[in-house]
Amino acid sequence: MKIPTIPADFSTVGDGAPTLHIVLIAPEIPPNTGNIARLCAGTQCWLHLVEPIGFELDDKHLRRAGLDYWPAVRLSVHKDAASLLAEIGGGRVHLFTARAERLYSEVRYAAGDVLVFGSESSGLPKDLLEAYRDRRLKLPTTDRIRSLNLSNTVAVAIYEVIRQRGWGG
């Protein structure tokens, strides 16, 4: 089974509500991406995967983690982050990285915002971190770990946006 991708106007979801974009740069672990896809389906977020992707999109572990929710996922695959960000346009970009000073909860999120997350092993590319220096955010952790699990981080970020903006169903 090949996971469907949906080319469309990135500015809104099917009901016309402004979209929250979730961008995964070079994801490597199928279950993380599957969990995030399921979360995006349940919260009407648009999921963008930026190559290289460390697995096939029809990978059985990816399908298993996403269960039967894949048809409800607004999914796009992109060759690189720069073209994706140019294509999405409009929204503010927020980079989630363990190497940030500002907490994710200190931001006022808006419709159309773009939340960007790096790969599990190497995080975000240095050029993106430099380009969006004032848009780097972190979740608080102790110094006992390097970072949190990717799918957990995405979940916390999405639900912070929902908490601030309210749940439209």
C-alpha positions as CSV (number, residue, x, y, z in Angstrom):
1,M,0.0,0.0,0.0
2,K,1.4,3.4,-1.0
3,I,0.6,6.2,1.4
4,P,-1.4,8.9,-0.5
5,T,-0.2,12.4,-0.8
6,I,-2.6,15.3,-1.3
7,P,-1.5,18.2,-3.5
8,A,-3.7,21.2,-2.8
9,D,-3.8,24.8,-1.6
10,F,-1.6,24.8,1.5
11,S,-3.4,27.8,3.1
12,T,-6.5,26.0,4.3
13,V,-7.8,22.6,5.3
14,G,-10.9,21.1,3.7
15,D,-13.4,23.1,5.8
16,G,-11.7,26.4,5.0
17,A,-10.0,26.7,8.4
18,P,-6.4,28.0,8.3
19,T,-3.9,25.2,8.5
20,L,-1.2,24.5,11.0
21,H,1.8,23.0,9.1
22,I,4.0,20.4,10.6
23,V,7.3,19.9,8.9
24,L,9.6,17.0,9.5
25,I,13.1,17.5,8.0
26,A,14.7,14.1,7.0
27,P,12.7,11.9,9.3
28,E,14.4,8.6,10.0
29,I,12.2,6.4,12.2
30,P,8.9,5.1,10.7
31,P,7.0,4.7,14.0
32,N,7.7,8.4,14.9
33,T,6.4,9.6,11.5
34,G,3.4,7.2,11.7
35,N,2.5,8.6,15.2
36,I,2.8,12.2,13.9
37,A,0.7,11.4,10.9
38,R,-2.0,10.0,13.1
39,L,-1.8,13.1,15.3
40,C,-2.0,15.3,12.2
41,A,-5.1,13.4,11.0
42,G,-6.8,13.9,14.3
43,T,-6.0,17.6,14.6
44,Q,-6.3,18.6,10.9
45,C,-2.7,19.7,10.6
46,W,-0.9,19.5,7.3
47,L,2.1,17.1,7.5
48,H,5.1,17.9,5.3
49,L,8.0,15.5,4.9
50,V,11.3,16.8,3.6
51,E,13.7,14.5,1.9
52,P,15.8,12.5,2.4
53,I,13.4,10.3,4.2
54,G,15.0,7.4,6.0
55,F,12.4,4.8,5.0
56,E,9.9,4.0,2.3
57,L,6.5,5.6,2.7
58,D,4.9,2.2,2.3
59,D,7.0,0.8,5.1
60,K,5.0,-1.7,7.2
61,H,6.1,0.0,10.5
62,L,5.0,3.4,9.2
63,R,1.6,2.0,8.2
64,R,1.2,0.3,11.5
65,A,2.0,3.4,13.5
66,G,-0.5,5.4,11.4
67,L,-3.0,2.6,11.5
68,D,-6.0,3.2,9.2
69,Y,-5.8,7.0,9.5
70,W,-3.5,7.5,6.5
71,P,-6.4,8.5,4.2
72,A,-7.2,11.4,6.6
73,V,-3.7,12.7,6.6
74,R,-2.9,15.9,4.6
75,L,0.5,14.8,3.4
76,S,3.1,16.4,1.1
77,V,6.6,15.3,0.4
78,H,9.2,17.9,-0.6
79,K,12.7,17.8,-2.0
80,D,14.1,20.4,0.3
81,A,13.2,22.8,3.1
82,A,13.8,26.0,1.2
83,S,11.3,25.2,-1.6
84,L,8.8,23.9,0.9
85,L,8.9,27.1,3.0
86,A,8.7,29.2,-0.2
87,E,5.7,27.2,-1.4
88,I,3.8,27.3,1.9
89,G,4.3,31.1,2.3
90,G,2.4,33.3,4.6
91,G,2.8,31.5,7.9
92,R,5.4,32.2,10.5
93,V,8.1,29.6,10.8
94,H,9.0,28.1,14.3
95,L,12.0,25.8,14.6
96,F,11.9,23.3,17.4
97,T,15.4,22.4,18.6
98,A,17.1,21.5,21.9
99,R,19.5,24.3,21.0
100,A,17.1,27.2,21.7
101,E,16.8,29.6,24.5
102,R,13.1,30.4,24.1
103,L,10.4,28.1,25.4
104,Y,7.7,26.9,23.0
105,S,5.0,28.2,25.4
106,E,6.3,31.8,25.1
107,V,5.0,32.2,21.6
108,R,1.6,33.4,20.5
109,Y,0.8,31.0,17.6
110,A,-1.3,32.1,14.7
111,A,-3.3,30.4,11.9
112,G,-1.0,29.2,9.1
113,D,2.1,28.9,11.4
114,V,4.7,26.4,10.3
115,L,6.3,24.2,13.0
116,V,9.6,22.6,11.9
117,F,11.2,19.6,13.5
118,G,14.6,18.0,12.6
119,S,15.6,14.4,12.2
120,E,15.8,12.1,15.2
121,S,19.6,11.7,15.0
122,S,20.9,15.1,13.9
123,G,18.2,17.6,14.5
124,L,17.7,20.6,12.2
125,P,20.2,21.7,9.5
126,K,22.6,24.5,10.5
127,D,21.5,26.7,7.6
128,L,17.9,26.6,8.8
129,L,18.9,27.3,12.4
130,E,20.9,30.3,11.2
131,A,18.1,31.6,8.9
132,Y,15.5,31.5,11.6
133,R,17.6,32.4,14.6
134,D,14.8,34.4,16.3
135,R,12.3,31.6,15.7
136,R,14.0,28.7,17.5
137,L,12.0,27.1,20.3
138,K,12.5,24.3,22.8
139,L,10.6,22.2,25.3
140,P,12.2,22.2,28.7
141,T,14.3,19.3,29.8
142,T,17.0,18.5,32.3
143,D,20.5,18.2,31.2
144,R,20.3,14.4,31.6
145,I,19.1,14.0,28.1
146,R,20.0,15.5,24.7
147,S,16.4,15.8,23.4
148,L,12.9,14.5,23.6
149,N,11.3,11.9,21.3
150,L,10.3,13.5,18.0
151,S,6.6,12.4,18.1
152,N,6.3,13.5,21.7
153,T,7.7,16.9,20.9
154,V,5.4,17.4,17.9
155,A,2.4,16.4,20.1
156,V,3.3,18.9,22.8
157,A,3.7,21.7,20.2
158,I,0.4,21.0,18.4
159,Y,-1.6,20.9,21.6
160,E,0.0,24.1,22.8
161,V,-1.3,25.7,19.6
162,I,-4.7,24.2,20.2
163,R,-4.7,25.4,23.8
164,Q,-3.9,28.9,22.7
165,R,-6.2,29.1,19.8
166,G,-9.0,26.9,21.0
167,W,-10.3,23.7,19.5
168,G,-12.4,24.1,16.4
169,G,-13.2,20.3,16.1
